[in-house]
Amino acid sequence: MLKSDKITLRAIEPRDLNILFSWENDTKYWVLSNTLVPFSKNVLSKYLENAHLDIYEAKQLRMVIQTTEDSKPIGLIDLFEFDPFHLRAGVGILIGNDRDHGKGYGSEALRLLIEYSFSHLQLKQLYCNITSDNKGSIHLFEKAGFQLVGNKKAWLKTSQGWKDELSYQLLNPDFALNF
């Protein structure tokens, strides 16, 4: 189990359908996930039926971030575009409610996911893409050691206009020792 004093990362379960429906259909997050249309409960229910698949089969892993204190789901953290040949994966994180921001939940979740990715999955690297105006996510990933490796100019079309997308990368410092 992936757990700290503050949070636990757990497998997504059918009981998460309503909160997943709420987060996935919140239009303020759509630019982050390149979503253009809402998800139905039926589509999300089918996704949950296959959420048990191994990361090597599904090429992704989504976990619920819940507080250790009261086991309340507060967000999601994902590994996506998992590439077992090149030993890398993308990282995405969502803390679903603004009142849970700034409490260290995202930092803890990211730290646990990095440890899991580098020690258990033995990945060489993780990466993420962040809009240039998302200062909270930039701070979160830079604090975790991710380094800026590129800036895609006017990459994302949004209702507020075009946004740059920043690319970040974190290399496993112990990779040479694990190979």
C-alpha positions in Angstrom: 0.0 0.0 0.0 1.2 3.5 -0.8 0.7 5.4 2.3 2.1 8.3 4.4 1.0 10.2 7.5 -1.2 12.4 5.4 -2.5 10.4 2.5 -3.0 6.9 1.0 -2.9 6.1 -2.7 -5.3 3.3 -3.5 -6.7 1.5 -6.5 -9.8 3.2 -8.0 -12.9 1.3 -7.2 -16.6 1.2 -8.4 -17.6 3.2 -5.3 -15.6 6.1 -6.8 -18.0 6.5 -9.8 -19.8 9.6 -8.5 -16.7 11.5 -7.5 -14.9 10.5 -10.7 -18.0 11.7 -12.7 -17.8 15.0 -10.9 -14.1 15.6 -11.5 -14.0 14.3 -15.1 -16.9 16.6 -16.0 -15.7 19.7 -14.4 -14.9 21.9 -17.4 -12.1 23.8 -15.6 -10.0 20.6 -15.8 -10.7 19.8 -19.4 -7.7 21.8 -20.8 -5.4 19.7 -18.5 -6.7 16.4 -19.9 -7.5 17.5 -23.5 -11.1 16.7 -22.9 -13.7 18.3 -25.2 -16.9 16.5 -24.2 -18.4 15.3 -20.9 -18.1 11.7 -19.8 -21.3 9.7 -19.1 -21.6 7.6 -16.0 -21.9 4.6 -18.3 -18.6 5.3 -20.0 -16.9 5.8 -16.6 -18.5 2.7 -15.2 -17.0 0.7 -18.1 -13.6 2.3 -17.4 -13.9 1.3 -13.7 -14.6 -2.3 -14.8 -11.2 -2.4 -16.4 -9.3 -0.4 -13.8 -8.0 -3.6 -12.3 -5.8 -4.3 -15.4 -2.1 -4.4 -14.8 -0.1 -1.3 -15.9 1.8 -3.5 -18.4 -1.6 -4.4 -20.0 -3.4 -1.1 -19.7 -0.3 1.2 -20.2 -1.8 3.4 -17.4 -2.4 3.4 -13.7 -4.9 5.7 -11.9 -5.0 5.9 -8.2 -7.3 7.7 -5.8 -5.6 10.1 -3.3 -7.4 9.9 0.0 -6.7 11.4 3.4 -5.2 9.0 6.0 -7.2 10.7 8.7 -10.7 10.1 7.4 -10.2 8.1 4.2 -11.9 10.9 2.2 -11.1 10.8 -1.6 -9.5 14.2 -2.4 -8.0 13.6 -5.8 -6.4 11.3 -8.5 -2.9 10.6 -9.5 -2.0 8.9 -12.8 0.8 7.2 -14.7 -0.1 7.3 -18.4 1.6 6.5 -21.7 3.5 3.9 -19.7 6.3 2.6 -22.0 8.0 -0.5 -20.6 10.6 -0.6 -23.4 11.9 3.0 -22.8 11.1 2.7 -19.0 9.1 6.0 -18.8 5.6 7.2 -18.0 3.7 10.5 -17.8 2.4 11.8 -14.5 -0.9 13.6 -14.0 -2.4 14.8 -10.7 -5.6 16.4 -9.6 -6.7 17.6 -6.2 -10.4 17.9 -6.8 -11.4 20.7 -4.4 -9.7 24.0 -3.9 -10.1 23.8 -0.2 -7.7 20.8 -0.2 -5.0 22.8 -2.1 -1.9 24.0 -0.2 -2.1 21.3 2.5 0.7 19.1 1.1 -1.5 16.4 -0.2 -0.3 16.8 -3.8 3.4 16.8 -2.7 2.9 13.6 -0.7 1.0 11.9 -3.5 3.7 12.8 -6.0 6.5 11.7 -3.7 4.8 8.3 -3.1 4.2 7.9 -6.9 7.8 8.7 -7.7 9.1 6.2 -5.1 6.8 3.5 -6.5 7.7 4.3 -10.1 11.4 4.2 -9.5 11.7 1.4 -7.0 8.8 -0.9 -7.9 8.4 -0.3 -11.6 12.1 0.5 -12.0 11.4 3.3 -14.5 14.2 5.4 -15.8 12.2 8.6 -16.0 8.9 10.4 -15.4 7.5 13.4 -17.3 4.7 15.8 -17.2 3.2 18.6 -19.3 1.9 21.7 -17.6 0.3 24.9 -19.0 2.6 27.8 -18.4 0.0 29.7 -16.3 -0.5 26.7 -13.9 1.8 28.1 -11.2 0.6 25.6 -8.5 1.5 22.6 -10.7 4.8 24.1 -11.8 5.8 24.6 -8.2 4.6 21.1 -7.2 6.7 19.4 -9.9 9.8 21.6 -9.5 9.7 21.0 -5.8 9.7 17.3 -6.5 12.8 17.6 -8.7 11.3 17.7 -12.1 13.3 19.9 -14.5 12.0 22.1 -17.3 13.1 20.6 -20.6 10.9 22.4 -23.1 8.3 25.0 -23.9 5.7 24.3 -26.6 4.6 27.8 -27.7 0.8 28.4 -28.2 0.3 24.6 -27.9 -3.2 24.5 -26.4 -6.2 26.3 -27.6 -8.5 27.4 -24.7 -11.5 29.7 -24.3 -9.0 32.3 -22.9 -6.7 32.0 -25.9 -3.6 30.0 -26.8 -1.5 28.7 -23.9 2.1 27.5 -23.8 2.7 24.0 -22.5 5.8 23.3 -20.5 7.5 19.9 -20.5 9.2 18.6 -17.4 11.2 15.5 -16.8 12.6 13.6 -13.7 15.3 11.1 -14.2 15.8 8.2 -11.7 19.1 9.0 -10.0 19.6 5.4 -9.1 18.8 3.9 -12.5 22.4 2.9 -13.3 22.5 0.9 -10.0 19.2 -0.9 -10.8 20.2 -2.1 -14.3 
